[in-house]
Amino acid sequence: MRDLALILHVVAGVLAVLLGIPAIVVTLRRRRLNWVGEAYHWVIALVCLSALVMVPYDWKRLWFFWPVALATYLFVYLGQRSAESPGGLWYRGVLRGYGGAWVAVWTAIVITSVPDHPWTWVAPIVIGSALIEWQCLRPANRALAERTEEQL
């Protein structure tokens, strides 16, 4: 069971890394949920579920997968819900949800690759969060201008 979970986890993790940015971009451009966002949601769900299956096999070394998996899925769920009901500041929910899940995946990759350094927790979270928040504030004027043009 552990080997199957590990294979699924790695394959889904690679797909999550590859689909993260396209899911954000396509969802923001189309202004609604689409197949890329939907695929990203299910790939992240598979990453999280397979992580939870592997934890009991090596609790001492993998315990952190549980909180990371939970946070990751909650992020992608936020992005999914925001994409399903656009309106108001929906793009911020998409950016924070899908982007937060993508940052969480990269955080898990760095943590497992370089486990003995405390910066491995901090670096992806700080850099990723700063980029997401910058993007959340940046498109506000453009989104308002597009909305005004649509109303005319």
BALO-496502 format. One line per 3 residues: their letters; for each residue z, x, y of C-alpha. Coordinates in nm, 3 decimals. Last residue first. Example, Ala and Ser with C-alpha at 12.3 -4.5 7.8 and 13.67 -1.06 7.14 Angstrom:
SA	0.714/1.367/-0.106 ~ 0.780/1.230/-0.450;
REM end
This chain:
LQE	-2.121/-2.053/5.047 ~ -1.845/-2.078/4.785 ~ -2.000/-1.806/4.571;
ETR	-2.009/-1.567/4.867 ~ -1.637/-1.628/4.933 ~ -1.554/-1.556/4.567;
EAL	-1.757/-1.236/4.578 ~ -1.573/-1.121/4.893 ~ -1.234/-1.202/4.738;
ARN	-1.321/-1.008/4.424 ~ -1.440/-0.710/4.632 ~ -1.122/-0.713/4.842;
APR	-0.895/-0.726/4.536 ~ -1.095/-0.470/4.340 ~ -0.872/-0.177/4.442;
LCQ	-0.524/-0.321/4.391 ~ -0.547/-0.378/4.016 ~ -0.758/-0.064/3.976;
WEI	-0.482/0.148/4.131 ~ -0.230/-0.030/3.909 ~ -0.432/0.055/3.599;
LAS	-0.478/0.418/3.701 ~ -0.106/0.462/3.775 ~ -0.012/0.297/3.445;
GIV	-0.244/0.526/3.250 ~ -0.116/0.845/3.414 ~ 0.251/0.750/3.379;
IPA	0.221/0.612/3.026 ~ -0.005/0.888/2.897 ~ 0.222/1.164/3.035;
VWT	0.566/1.019/2.958 ~ 0.583/0.984/2.584 ~ 0.412/1.316/2.509;
WPH	0.620/1.479/2.782 ~ 0.919/1.473/2.544 ~ 0.766/1.740/2.318;
DPV	0.823/1.759/1.944 ~ 0.577/1.494/1.826 ~ 0.246/1.646/1.942;
STI	-0.022/1.459/1.745 ~ 0.194/1.157/1.658 ~ 0.311/1.112/2.016;
VIA	-0.038/1.176/2.157 ~ -0.200/0.911/1.938 ~ 0.082/0.663/2.002;
TWV	0.045/0.713/2.378 ~ -0.333/0.669/2.347 ~ -0.281/0.334/2.173;
AVW	-0.024/0.233/2.436 ~ -0.267/0.323/2.715 ~ -0.533/0.102/2.557;
AGG	-0.284/-0.182/2.519 ~ -0.185/-0.146/2.885 ~ -0.551/-0.151/2.989;
YGR	-0.620/-0.471/2.794 ~ -0.315/-0.642/2.940 ~ -0.282/-0.478/3.282;
LVG	-0.652/-0.496/3.359 ~ -0.696/-0.844/3.215 ~ -0.383/-0.971/3.389;
RYW	-0.499/-0.815/3.716 ~ -0.838/-0.981/3.671 ~ -0.667/-1.321/3.653;
LGG	-0.551/-1.298/4.016 ~ -0.634/-1.657/4.102 ~ -0.843/-1.805/3.827;
PSE	-0.962/-1.696/3.488 ~ -0.814/-1.881/3.191 ~ -0.922/-1.718/2.866;
ASR	-0.940/-1.370/3.020 ~ -0.575/-1.388/3.128 ~ -0.467/-1.504/2.782;
QGL	-0.654/-1.217/2.616 ~ -0.519/-0.958/2.857 ~ -0.163/-1.080/2.804;
YVF	-0.218/-1.074/2.426 ~ -0.347/-0.717/2.452 ~ -0.026/-0.616/2.628;
LYT	0.200/-0.801/2.385 ~ 0.020/-0.630/2.096 ~ 0.079/-0.287/2.241;
ALA	0.443/-0.358/2.324 ~ 0.513/-0.469/1.965 ~ 0.326/-0.174/1.815;
VPW	0.504/0.075/2.044 ~ 0.843/-0.080/1.963 ~ 0.774/-0.062/1.587;
FFW	0.583/0.266/1.582 ~ 0.891/0.449/1.717 ~ 1.050/0.445/1.371;
LRK	0.777/0.673/1.233 ~ 0.954/1.000/1.152 ~ 1.292/0.877/1.032;
WDY	1.151/0.553/0.891 ~ 0.894/0.714/0.661 ~ 0.776/0.445/0.418;
PVM	0.943/0.170/0.621 ~ 0.712/0.241/0.918 ~ 0.377/0.208/0.740;
VLA	0.356/-0.174/0.734 ~ 0.446/-0.199/1.103 ~ 0.168/0.044/1.191;
SLC	-0.081/-0.160/0.987 ~ 0.016/-0.472/1.182 ~ -0.016/-0.298/1.518;
VLA	-0.354/-0.143/1.449 ~ -0.481/-0.471/1.301 ~ -0.369/-0.665/1.610;
IVW	-0.536/-0.401/1.828 ~ -0.862/-0.456/1.637 ~ -0.821/-0.832/1.673;
HYA	-0.777/-0.819/2.051 ~ -1.059/-0.567/2.094 ~ -1.295/-0.793/1.899;
EGV	-1.205/-1.086/2.129 ~ -1.251/-0.872/2.438 ~ -1.590/-0.754/2.313;
WNL	-1.692/-1.106/2.206 ~ -1.621/-1.258/2.545 ~ -1.332/-1.403/2.744;
RRR	-1.426/-1.486/3.100 ~ -1.520/-1.331/3.433 ~ -1.843/-1.186/3.293;
RLT	-1.799/-0.860/3.482 ~ -1.422/-0.839/3.431 ~ -1.449/-0.915/3.061;
VVI	-1.732/-0.667/3.014 ~ -1.544/-0.386/3.190 ~ -1.208/-0.441/3.022;
API	-1.349/-0.483/2.672 ~ -1.583/-0.186/2.727 ~ -1.280/0.030/2.822;
GLL	-1.077/-0.058/2.514 ~ -1.353/-0.080/2.251 ~ -1.379/0.290/2.159;
VAL	-1.004/0.358/2.152 ~ -0.946/0.035/1.960 ~ -1.224/0.119/1.713;
VGA	-1.064/0.457/1.644 ~ -0.727/0.289/1.600 ~ -0.875/0.025/1.367;
VVH	-1.017/0.299/1.142 ~ -0.693/0.499/1.151 ~ -0.467/0.199/1.088;
LIL	-0.687/0.059/0.813 ~ -0.678/0.393/0.631 ~ -0.301/0.424/0.683;
ALD	-0.238/0.068/0.564 ~ -0.442/0.134/0.249 ~ -0.249/0.454/0.185;
RM	0.086/0.283/0.239 ~ 0.000/0.000/0.000;
REM end
